[in-house]
Amino acid sequence: MAIDAATRRQILDGVDRLARERIAPRAAEIDATDRFPEDLYRAAGELGLFGLWIPEEYGGIGPDLVTPLLVSERIAQASASFALSFSNCGDAVTPIVHAATERVKRQWLPGIARGEFIPAFSLTEPQSGSDAASIKSTARRDGDHYVINARKMWCTNGSVAHVYTVFAKTDPEAGHRGVSAFVVPRDAEGIRVGRDEPIIGLRGSPTTELAFEDVRVPLDARLGDEGQGFKIAMITLDEARLNCSAMALGTATAALELAVAYAKERVQFAKPIIQHQGLEFLLARLAAELSAARALWEKAIVMLETSRSPETGVHCAMSKLMATETAMRVTTECVQAMGANGLSRNNPLERMMRDCKPFQVFDGTTQIQQLLIGRYLQKNGVPRTGGPFG
Ligand SMILES: Cc1cc2nc3c(=O)[nH]c(=O)nc-3n(C[C@H](O)[C@H](O)[C@H](O)COP(=O)(O)OP(=O)(O)OC[C@H]3O[C@@H](n4cnc5c(N)ncnc54)[C@H](O)[C@@H]3O)c2cc1C
């Protein structure tokens, strides 16, 4: 169900208020303490934001593609870290919405919609990152249960989650066709929640190591059929890439606003530094690059709303590539534009620059996006369609 324009406006007004009044004042502290802000997660739940991915019959108001992307972009302007804490719910819950059994949907979706249960998506392993089909985790059938043995890494919201979407091989010899997906409650016996990795940016959004030792789940905890796990992981990928683009664009927009405001005030050589052409042209270019990346993101969203074709997929990859590269450049140059002040830990810009680096790594690295675009070029040529003029 797509959300109508008036409802979307109302939701975004609520998000803007939440971002201005509650998230922005906490952003520096979340980064400094590297602590997940549970109260903000609850507040987002009270606004109904987690219900955007969930159908009405399970307590949500969705699923809607566009609104959560716009929400992520707005939250990222206040705190990129909390934008990830929010938007990761979409990556984790969408496989449940698409492929879980009725019992599992009824067990988890209403609580996730209210923000009471936090879901997490666990695919990556110590030896398997970009090459996701090479995971080593296994799920062995034993009577009316599966027995899962897995070591997982870098699971966003892993240490605060109540339920995991876990990928493991039911047929270790069958490559990506041997991967299956399971919904596993955190309190299942045999789960060890490891430490959160201290990373350079997006601090306060936990990225966690997980171990599953002989964890038993009933057969109906499986998502879809055996062997469909890889396909299920891919369902969320186009959307996840546009979400990552949203967070990158939001963070870069906030950085550029700060740098422009500073450059209008800061006087050197008897005039505001923005009036020195060297800096004026730099900021002008950043604004143009950001706007171009935003236009590509908007085009990819429109395409994804209408079809999930290879052409749409390549646009999602191009959007992720351009938005995250642009955000890294914009935030780095904005730090430069503020001189020594840009480097101070008391200035939000250095945090924004650190926050942008992980965007180039998760949901497929920069190189993986280029690989996908390159493969498309070899098979189909230059992608041309999908714009407002056909
Ligand atoms: C903040 C954060 C949150 C994350 N959240 C989650 C999550 O919730 N769930 C989850 O399952 N995972 C998560 N991840 C893991 C993320 O998906 C992986 O880090 C990512 O897929 C890259 O894998 P890797 O880090 O193992 O790098 P590798 O795959 O080892 O890559 C290392 C380098 O080699 C390059 N490379 C690899 N293959 C190729 C190739 N074929 N051609 C050219 N270059 C190549 C890469 O681009 C990279 O530069 C998260 C990671 C981060 C940083």
The ligand as an ORCA input file, in Angstrom:
! r2SCAN-3c Opt
* xyz 0 1
  C      28.560      0.057      9.400
  C      28.355     -1.286      8.822
  C      27.141     -1.918      8.969
  C      26.943     -3.194      8.446
  N      25.738     -3.827      8.658
  C      25.559     -5.096      8.236
  C      24.355     -5.809      8.564
  O      23.451     -5.290      9.220
  N      24.247     -7.110      8.173
  C      25.225     -7.730      7.455
  O      25.046     -8.893      7.120
  N      26.376     -7.075      7.121
  C      26.571     -5.781      7.502
  N      27.733     -5.102      7.202
  C      28.776     -5.785      6.453
  C      28.909     -5.261      5.032
  O      27.833     -5.694      4.273
  C      30.269     -5.727      4.507
  O      31.266     -5.013      5.214
  C      30.414     -5.464      3.007
  O      29.604     -6.344      2.277
  C      31.865     -5.632      2.532
  O      32.411     -6.820      2.991
  P      33.843     -6.831      3.722
  O      33.839     -5.739      4.723
  O      34.072     -8.207      4.202
  O      34.889     -6.445      2.612
  P      35.489     -7.423      1.508
  O      34.412     -8.088      0.736
  O      36.529     -8.282      2.115
  O      36.199     -6.347      0.559
  C      37.448     -5.741      0.876
  C      37.808     -4.803     -0.291
  O      37.909     -5.576     -1.502
  C      37.062     -5.035     -2.495
  N      36.512     -6.117     -3.305
  C      35.909     -7.279     -2.876
  N      35.513     -8.002     -3.938
  C      35.834     -7.307     -5.043
  C      35.670     -7.502     -6.455
  N      35.063     -8.605     -6.924
  N      36.134     -6.547     -7.299
  C      36.746     -5.424     -6.844
  N      36.931     -5.171     -5.520
  C      36.473     -6.083     -4.638
  C      35.954     -4.311     -1.715
  O      35.323     -3.319     -2.494
  C      36.745     -3.737     -0.541
  O      37.340     -2.530     -0.932
  C      27.977     -3.825      7.719
  C      29.198     -3.172      7.548
  C      29.393     -1.919      8.085
  C      30.724     -1.232      7.904
*
